[in-house]
């Protein structure tokens, strides 16, 4: 996943919501495997949340409170998914994909 001397962005944040990085040459290390497992869980949760949100949008009986809760959950899932994409794509966390040339 990472090349030697490259830091891996971990799928969780530290104090103050600051990014956490892992420095290792061993993709099978305990921390690497832990990060891989958490990424898989986060992506699976985002997939399930997206499916549930689609159902809630189709249901006219969904309350405003329920929709607000879904938006909060979607925001967290999107944050996690973006962190995973950034880590797997080896992008700098400060780069903006909208700035790239097509």
HUDA-V879296 format. One record per residue. N is the residue number from 1. SS is DSSP state (alpha for helix, beta for strand, coil for the rest). PSI is psi in whole degrees, 0 to 359 (NA if undefined). Layout:
n->[N N]
ss->[SS SS]
psi->[PSI PSI]
This chain:
n->[1 2 3 4 5 6 7 8 9 10 11 12 13 14 15 16 17 18 19 20 21 22 23 24 25 26 27 28 29 30 31 32 33 34 35 36 37 38 39 40 41 42 43 44 45 46 47 48 49 50 51 52 53 54 55 56 57 58 59 60 61 62 63 64 65 66 67 68 69 70 71 72 73 74 75 76 77 78 79 80 81 82 83 84 85 86 87 88 89 90 91 92 93 94 95 96 97 98 99 100 101 102]
ss->[coil coil coil coil coil coil beta beta beta beta beta beta beta coil alpha alpha alpha coil beta beta beta beta beta coil coil coil coil coil coil alpha alpha alpha alpha alpha alpha alpha alpha alpha alpha alpha alpha alpha alpha alpha alpha alpha alpha alpha alpha alpha alpha alpha alpha alpha alpha alpha alpha alpha coil coil coil coil coil alpha alpha alpha alpha alpha alpha alpha alpha alpha alpha alpha alpha alpha alpha alpha alpha alpha alpha alpha alpha alpha alpha alpha alpha alpha coil coil coil coil coil coil coil coil alpha alpha alpha coil coil coil]
psi->[310 154 162 142 13 135 140 127 122 156 23 163 164 195 140 19 29 148 149 142 153 133 107 150 0 103 350 11 161 313 324 315 321 314 318 316 318 321 316 319 315 317 322 318 321 320 313 319 320 318 316 324 319 319 319 322 327 341 114 347 1 127 164 320 319 320 320 320 317 320 318 316 319 322 315 317 321 320 313 316 320 321 318 315 320 315 313 333 359 35 152 136 338 354 150 114 339 343 349 149 146 NA]
